[in-house]
Amino acid sequence: MKVRMGYSAWVAGVVQFFAVHLFVESAWARPYSWAWNNISDLGNAHCALQSDPEPRYVCSPEHAAMNASFIALGTLLVLGTALTATLWCRGAASAVTRFLLAGAGVGFVLAGLAPADVHENQHALGALLIMGTGNIGLLLAGARLAEDVPGPLRWGTRLLGITALTAFGLFLSRHYLGLGMGGMERVAAFPLLAWALVAGSRGLFRQQTRTPDTTPEMRIAQVPHGQ
């Protein structure tokens, strides 16, 4: 039951985030750009011309909804990481990996509590936890998933981690490779969310299709005595 709750938390967190993202950006009088606006612009509390890291005008009428979504996403990411123990190998390395992934959840909560135009330093710390700590955890997760996790998810997790960390470095150095500031930020931030959605959906599907007589406990009980 706890594992199902963990997977559900990941899926619900990511789905609500993108739903609110689309709703909040649609409220902008000036069109919001995934290429040239930061994700954080959606949560800015005031209308103003922003100069860093690139000049753009920010005015998000539904910023409160976006910040609430950040907080919900972060809380559900942490909850999911805590409850999905069966997804991971045992050992200290897996515990560290899960701790790093949970750090991304803390980062989203901090980003929601501290909008970039109100508490810049705290918001920047949140972004560092998301795209730094979280992506390191994502990279390590590829080697710490349980043995029954299929190969494509293992190497896909590693690939997402490498992609996200590389994009984070490019974003910090302001090398956007034609994607724009917002585009490169999304390449750095969204792989973790994509992974949580896929891993959570797979986990829920396996929980739903597993029958009672195929659980480890039942298999042990069915082994004849003396074998």
C-alpha positions, 0 to 999 in steps of 0.5 A, spaced: 500 500 500 505 504 501 509 503 495 502 504 491 502 511 494 509 513 493 508 511 485 501 515 485 505 521 489 510 521 483 505 521 478 500 526 481 505 531 482 508 531 475 501 531 472 498 537 476 505 541 475 504 541 468 497 542 468 498 548 472 504 550 468 499 551 462 494 554 466 498 559 469 502 561 462 495 562 459 493 567 463 499 572 461 497 578 457 504 578 453 505 571 450 509 566 455 515 563 451 518 556 453 524 558 450 525 565 453 522 565 459 524 561 466 520 556 469 520 561 475 517 567 471 510 563 472 511 564 480 514 571 480 509 576 484 510 582 481 510 585 474 517 588 472 522 588 467 527 582 469 534 583 466 538 577 469 539 572 466 536 575 460 532 581 459 524 579 459 518 582 461 515 578 467 507 579 469 504 572 471 497 574 474 496 567 477 503 566 480 499 564 486 497 558 483 504 556 480 507 557 487 502 552 490 504 547 484 511 548 486 510 546 493 505 540 491 510 537 486 516 538 491 512 535 497 509 529 492 516 528 490 519 527 497 513 523 499 514 518 493 522 517 494 520 515 501 515 510 500 518 507 493 523 502 497 522 496 493 524 500 486 531 500 489 537 496 491 539 495 498 545 499 501 548 506 503 549 508 496 541 507 494 540 511 500 544 517 498 541 516 491 534 517 494 536 523 499 539 526 493 532 525 489 528 528 495 533 534 495 530 536 488 523 535 492 525 540 497 528 545 492 521 545 488 518 547 495 523 552 496 522 555 489 514 555 491 515 559 498 520 564 495 518 567 488 525 569 485 523 576 485 521 576 492 527 572 495 532 571 490 537 567 494 532 562 497 529 561 490 536 560 487 538 555 492 531 551 490 533 551 483 540 549 485 537 543 489 533 541 483 537 541 477 544 540 481 542 535 487 536 532 483 540 531 477 546 528 480 541 523 484 538 522 477 544 520 474 546 515 480 539 512 480 540 508 473 545 504 477 541 503 484 534 501 481 532 494 483 534 488 479 527 487 476 527 493 473 528 492 466 534 495 462 531 500 458 529 504 464 536 503 467 540 506 461 534 511 460 535 513 467 542 514 466 541 518 459 536 523 462 541 524 468 547 526 463 542 530 459 540 534 465 546 535 468 550 537 461 544 542 460 544 545 467 552 547 466 550 550 459 544 554 462 549 556 468 554 558 462 549 562 458 550 557 452 543 555 450 545 552 443 539 555 440 534 553 445 533 560 448 534 561 456 527 557 458 528 552 453 535 550 456 533 550 463 527 546 461 532 541 458 535 541 465 529 541 470 524 536 466 528 530 465 527 528 473 520 530 472 519 525 466 523 520 470 518 520 476 512 520 471 515 514 467 517 510 474 511 512 477 506 509 472 510 503 471 510 502 478 502 503 478 501 498 472 505 493 476 502 493 482 495 493 479 497 487 474 500 483 480 496 477 482 496 475 490 499 468 488 505 471 484 507 475 490 514 473 494 510 471 500 505 467 496 511 463 492 515 462 499 508 459 502 507 454 496 514 451 496 513 444 499 516 442 505 523 439 505 525 443 498 
